[in-house]
Amino acid sequence: MALSSINAPCFKCNYNFSEVPKRTFLGFNKITCPLCKENLTYPLIGGYRMAYWVMLVLISVYFIISLSEGNIVFPGGMLIAILFAVVKDRMIINSNQKDFNKSKSNNHKLSINYEENSSNNKSENPEEVDDKFYEIAWIEIENNKVKKSLWSKSFSECNGNIQKTKARYINLRVIDLNNSEERKAKETEC
């Protein structure tokens, strides 16, 4: 059965892309981010996970019954592979939850910083406002929380060069933040 293309976020560069995954021997989906070339492994799908747990229970029951009858049974390669798959699956899920929680807290910190930086900008001179906007854009890049439309435009214009993409994103984001600040100022005047 051929695998279908999946929409996947890269946990390293935060780039969303679509790719057909490669299935590993144990059933994990592996893809490579086209932007940063990071190899990503995704957790088992429900069917594989359920099959591994059922096999683990059956082998455990067989092991216990054999021991109770006085037979010495050694775990085979299948049990080791199943244990490896179940543990690796749990590690990937926990890692993804940590990344998700980290990104949520970074988003919250970033929104607080943005609100602090954008408050009372009317009384400041334009150069100071720009400095704050440059800082906001830099923090977004550091936390992998970029505005996707501006990032993809920058990436396209810079032909995939990451350093140039970052510089172009900062310039576009500062313009974007200035425009949104001017709109807010006009709305409060009306």
C-alpha positions as a Markdown table, in Angstrom:
| # | Residue | x | y | z |
|---|---|---|---|---|
| 1 | Met | 0.0 | 0.0 | 0.0 |
| 2 | Ala | 1.5 | 3.4 | -1.0 |
| 3 | Leu | 1.8 | 6.0 | 1.6 |
| 4 | Ser | 0.0 | 9.3 | 1.0 |
| 5 | Ser | 1.5 | 12.7 | 1.4 |
| 6 | Ile | 1.2 | 14.3 | 4.9 |
| 7 | Asn | 1.4 | 17.9 | 6.0 |
| 8 | Ala | 4.2 | 18.1 | 8.5 |
| 9 | Pro | 5.8 | 20.9 | 10.6 |
| 10 | Cys | 9.5 | 20.8 | 11.1 |
| 11 | Phe | 10.3 | 20.9 | 14.9 |
| 12 | Lys | 13.7 | 22.5 | 14.2 |
| 13 | Cys | 13.0 | 25.4 | 11.8 |
| 14 | Asn | 9.1 | 25.5 | 12.2 |
| 15 | Tyr | 8.6 | 25.2 | 8.4 |
| 16 | Asn | 5.3 | 23.5 | 7.3 |
| 17 | Phe | 5.6 | 21.3 | 4.3 |
| 18 | Ser | 4.0 | 18.4 | 2.5 |
| 19 | Glu | 5.9 | 15.2 | 1.8 |
| 20 | Val | 5.3 | 11.4 | 1.3 |
| 21 | Pro | 6.9 | 9.8 | 4.4 |
| 22 | Lys | 9.2 | 6.7 | 4.3 |
| 23 | Arg | 8.1 | 3.9 | 6.6 |
| 24 | Thr | 10.8 | 2.4 | 8.8 |
| 25 | Phe | 11.1 | -1.3 | 9.5 |
| 26 | Leu | 9.1 | -0.9 | 12.8 |
| 27 | Gly | 6.4 | 1.3 | 11.2 |
| 28 | Phe | 7.6 | 4.9 | 12.1 |
| 29 | Asn | 7.0 | 7.6 | 9.5 |
| 30 | Lys | 10.3 | 9.4 | 8.5 |
| 31 | Ile | 10.5 | 12.6 | 6.5 |
| 32 | Thr | 13.2 | 15.1 | 5.8 |
| 33 | Cys | 12.5 | 18.9 | 6.0 |
| 34 | Pro | 13.3 | 20.4 | 2.7 |
| 35 | Leu | 14.3 | 23.7 | 4.3 |
| 36 | Cys | 16.8 | 22.6 | 7.0 |
| 37 | Lys | 17.3 | 19.0 | 5.9 |
| 38 | Glu | 16.4 | 17.7 | 9.5 |
| 39 | Asn | 15.4 | 14.1 | 9.6 |
| 40 | Leu | 12.1 | 13.9 | 11.4 |
| 41 | Thr | 10.5 | 10.7 | 12.9 |
| 42 | Tyr | 6.9 | 10.7 | 13.7 |
| 43 | Pro | 5.1 | 8.5 | 16.3 |
| 44 | Leu | 3.5 | 5.3 | 15.3 |
| 45 | Ile | 0.0 | 5.5 | 13.8 |
| 46 | Gly | -2.8 | 3.9 | 15.8 |
| 47 | Gly | -2.9 | 0.6 | 14.0 |
| 48 | Tyr | 0.8 | -0.1 | 14.6 |
| 49 | Arg | 0.7 | 1.1 | 18.2 |
| 50 | Met | -2.3 | -1.1 | 19.0 |
| 51 | Ala | -0.7 | -4.2 | 17.3 |
| 52 | Tyr | 2.5 | -3.8 | 19.2 |
| 53 | Trp | 0.7 | -3.5 | 22.6 |
| 54 | Val | -1.5 | -6.6 | 21.8 |
| 55 | Met | 1.6 | -8.6 | 20.8 |
| 56 | Leu | 3.4 | -7.3 | 23.9 |
| 57 | Val | 0.6 | -8.5 | 26.2 |
| 58 | Leu | 0.3 | -11.9 | 24.4 |
| 59 | Ile | 4.1 | -12.5 | 24.7 |
| 60 | Ser | 4.0 | -11.5 | 28.3 |
| 61 | Val | 1.1 | -13.9 | 29.1 |
| 62 | Tyr | 3.0 | -16.7 | 27.2 |
| 63 | Phe | 6.1 | -15.9 | 29.2 |
| 64 | Ile | 4.3 | -16.0 | 32.5 |
| 65 | Ile | 2.4 | -19.2 | 31.7 |
| 66 | Ser | 5.7 | -20.9 | 30.6 |
| 67 | Leu | 7.5 | -19.8 | 33.8 |
| 68 | Ser | 4.6 | -21.1 | 35.9 |
| 69 | Glu | 4.9 | -24.5 | 34.2 |
| 70 | Gly | 8.6 | -24.6 | 35.0 |
| 71 | Asn | 9.8 | -23.9 | 31.4 |
| 72 | Ile | 12.6 | -21.4 | 31.0 |
| 73 | Val | 11.8 | -19.0 | 28.1 |
| 74 | Phe | 14.2 | -16.5 | 26.7 |
| 75 | Pro | 12.8 | -13.3 | 25.1 |
| 76 | Gly | 13.3 | -13.5 | 21.4 |
| 77 | Gly | 14.2 | -10.8 | 18.9 |
| 78 | Met | 10.5 | -10.1 | 18.3 |
| 79 | Leu | 9.9 | -9.1 | 21.9 |
| 80 | Ile | 13.0 | -6.9 | 21.9 |
| 81 | Ala | 11.9 | -5.2 | 18.7 |
| 82 | Ile | 8.4 | -4.6 | 20.1 |
| 83 | Leu | 9.7 | -3.2 | 23.4 |
| 84 | Phe | 12.1 | -0.9 | 21.4 |
| 85 | Ala | 9.2 | 0.3 | 19.2 |
| 86 | Val | 6.9 | 1.0 | 22.1 |
| 87 | Val | 9.6 | 2.9 | 24.1 |
| 88 | Lys | 10.7 | 4.9 | 21.1 |
| 89 | Asp | 7.1 | 5.8 | 20.3 |
| 90 | Arg | 6.5 | 7.0 | 23.8 |
| 91 | Met | 9.8 | 9.0 | 23.7 |
| 92 | Ile | 8.7 | 10.7 | 20.4 |
| 93 | Ile | 5.3 | 11.6 | 21.8 |
| 94 | Asn | 6.8 | 13.0 | 25.0 |
| 95 | Ser | 9.4 | 15.0 | 22.9 |
| 96 | Asn | 6.6 | 16.4 | 20.7 |
| 97 | Gln | 4.5 | 17.4 | 23.7 |
| 98 | Lys | 7.6 | 19.2 | 25.2 |
| 99 | Asp | 8.1 | 21.0 | 21.9 |
| 100 | Phe | 4.4 | 22.0 | 21.8 |
| 101 | Asn | 4.4 | 23.2 | 25.4 |
| 102 | Lys | 7.7 | 25.1 | 24.8 |
| 103 | Ser | 6.3 | 26.8 | 21.7 |
| 104 | Lys | 3.1 | 27.7 | 23.6 |
| 105 | Ser | 5.1 | 29.4 | 26.4 |
| 106 | Asn | 7.3 | 31.1 | 23.8 |
| 107 | Asn | 4.2 | 32.4 | 22.0 |
| 108 | His | 2.9 | 33.7 | 25.3 |
| 109 | Lys | 6.3 | 35.4 | 26.2 |
| 110 | Leu | 6.4 | 36.8 | 22.7 |
| 111 | Ser | 2.9 | 38.2 | 22.8 |
| 112 | Ile | 3.7 | 39.8 | 26.2 |
| 113 | Asn | 6.9 | 41.3 | 24.8 |
| 114 | Tyr | 5.1 | 42.6 | 21.7 |
| 115 | Glu | 2.4 | 44.2 | 23.9 |
| 116 | Glu | 5.0 | 45.8 | 26.1 |
| 117 | Asn | 7.0 | 47.0 | 23.1 |
| 118 | Ser | 4.0 | 48.3 | 21.2 |
| 119 | Ser | 2.3 | 50.2 | 24.0 |
| 120 | Asn | 2.6 | 54.0 | 24.0 |
| 121 | Asn | 4.5 | 54.2 | 20.7 |
| 122 | Lys | 2.9 | 57.5 | 19.8 |
| 123 | Ser | 5.2 | 59.4 | 22.2 |
| 124 | Glu | 8.4 | 57.7 | 21.0 |
| 125 | Asn | 10.4 | 58.7 | 18.0 |
| 126 | Pro | 10.3 | 56.5 | 14.9 |
| 127 | Glu | 13.8 | 55.2 | 15.3 |
| 128 | Glu | 13.1 | 53.7 | 18.7 |
| 129 | Val | 9.9 | 52.1 | 17.4 |
| 130 | Asp | 11.9 | 50.5 | 14.6 |
| 131 | Asp | 14.5 | 49.2 | 17.1 |
| 132 | Lys | 11.7 | 47.5 | 19.1 |
| 133 | Phe | 10.2 | 46.0 | 15.9 |
| 134 | Tyr | 13.6 | 44.6 | 14.9 |
| 135 | Glu | 13.9 | 43.1 | 18.3 |
| 136 | Ile | 10.5 | 41.5 | 18.0 |
| 137 | Ala | 11.4 | 40.1 | 14.6 |
| 138 | Trp | 14.6 | 38.7 | 15.9 |
| 139 | Ile | 12.8 | 37.0 | 18.9 |
| 140 | Glu | 10.3 | 35.5 | 16.5 |
| 141 | Ile | 13.2 | 33.9 | 14.5 |
| 142 | Glu | 15.0 | 32.7 | 17.6 |
| 143 | Asn | 11.8 | 31.1 | 19.0 |
| 144 | Asn | 10.8 | 29.6 | 15.6 |
| 145 | Lys | 7.5 | 31.5 | 15.7 |
| 146 | Val | 7.8 | 33.4 | 12.5 |
| 147 | Lys | 4.9 | 34.8 | 10.5 |
| 148 | Lys | 4.6 | 32.0 | 7.9 |
| 149 | Ser | 3.5 | 34.2 | 5.0 |
| 150 | Leu | 6.5 | 36.6 | 5.4 |
| 151 | Trp | 8.9 | 33.7 | 6.0 |
| 152 | Ser | 7.9 | 31.9 | 2.9 |
| 153 | Lys | 8.1 | 35.1 | 0.8 |
| 154 | Ser | 11.6 | 35.7 | 2.2 |
| 155 | Phe | 12.6 | 32.2 | 1.6 |
| 156 | Ser | 11.4 | 32.4 | -2.0 |
| 157 | Glu | 13.1 | 35.7 | -2.7 |
| 158 | Cys | 16.4 | 34.5 | -1.2 |
| 159 | Asn | 16.4 | 31.2 | -3.2 |
| 160 | Gly | 16.6 | 29.1 | 0.0 |
| 161 | Asn | 19.6 | 30.7 | 1.5 |
| 162 | Ile | 18.7 | 30.6 | 5.3 |
| 163 | Gln | 20.9 | 33.5 | 6.4 |
| 164 | Lys | 19.6 | 35.8 | 3.7 |
| 165 | Thr | 16.1 | 34.6 | 4.4 |
| 166 | Lys | 16.4 | 35.6 | 8.1 |
| 167 | Ala | 17.7 | 39.1 | 7.1 |
| 168 | Arg | 14.9 | 39.5 | 4.5 |
| 169 | Tyr | 12.3 | 38.3 | 7.0 |
| 170 | Ile | 13.4 | 40.8 | 9.6 |
| 171 | Asn | 13.1 | 43.7 | 7.1 |
| 172 | Leu | 9.6 | 42.5 | 5.9 |
| 173 | Arg | 8.5 | 41.9 | 9.5 |
| 174 | Val | 9.6 | 45.4 | 10.6 |
| 175 | Ile | 7.6 | 46.9 | 7.8 |
| 176 | Asp | 4.6 | 44.7 | 8.7 |
| 177 | Leu | 4.8 | 45.8 | 12.4 |
| 178 | Asn | 5.1 | 49.4 | 11.4 |
| 179 | Asn | 2.0 | 49.2 | 9.2 |
| 180 | Ser | 0.0 | 47.5 | 11.9 |
| 181 | Glu | 1.1 | 50.1 | 14.4 |
| 182 | Glu | 0.0 | 52.9 | 12.1 |
| 183 | Arg | -3.4 | 51.3 | 11.6 |
| 184 | Lys | -3.9 | 51.0 | 15.3 |
| 185 | Ala | -2.9 | 54.7 | 15.7 |
| 186 | Lys | -5.4 | 55.8 | 13.0 |
| 187 | Glu | -8.2 | 53.7 | 14.6 |
| 188 | Thr | -7.6 | 55.3 | 18.0 |
| 189 | Glu | -7.7 | 58.8 | 16.4 |
| 190 | Cys | -11.1 | 58.2 | 14.8 |
